Amino acid sequence: MNITLAVGRFLALLAFLSFGPLAAANTPEDLIRPIQEQWAEIKYRQPEKQQAESYHALAVQAHRIVEANPRMPEVLIWEGIVLSSEAGAKGGLGALSLAKEARQRLDEALKLNDKALNGSAYTSLATLYAKVPGWPVGFGDKERAEEYFRKALAINPDGIDPNFFYGEYLADRGRPAEALPYLEKALKAPPRPGRELADSGRRQEIQALLAKLKKENR
């Protein structure tokens, strides 16, 4: 009996040692971390003329992760973010198909869990609806953008991204007085562990927009 128990414990330990690290490596955080890091490197350290190609390569990498984990909203969100960034870097009508693909990924993530990554799917979708041209060219929709920004802020009221992008949206809509509190709140947002480069780059964007708005509205 003791031998059987000992063998059973050994096999259980062997299974843990064999599969535990693999399981840990497949958590949403572990899967998206390399995508987040590479995205920040491209956005904040690469010359703009190189970014579209780099985002494309990263989107291919993100899609492979999605194919292996199709029910994981976090990886769908990050494929959507990368595709949106590629669309922005590419520009023109050729970017519209990328924006549509990004919207599809983000919609899929919402259906799985709209609170994943602190509501990031709402923030990214809101930004797409705000920046893509409206009918008949594209699917842009300012009312839906505002609705999704508010949903993102309801989930993550102190986050750097929802406050920045909503502030930017309000500024672009000619509502600077409304934009300022959101931008100032974004600047005070708590740091995100492991996202130091992204936080630093975003704060520079916030500071630049705040300076522009204050100069224009003296």
Helices and strands as residue ranges (DSSP letters): H 2-25, H 28-45, H 48-68, H 73-90, G 93-95, H 96-112, G 116-119, H 120-131, H 142-155, H 160-172, H 176-187, H 196-216
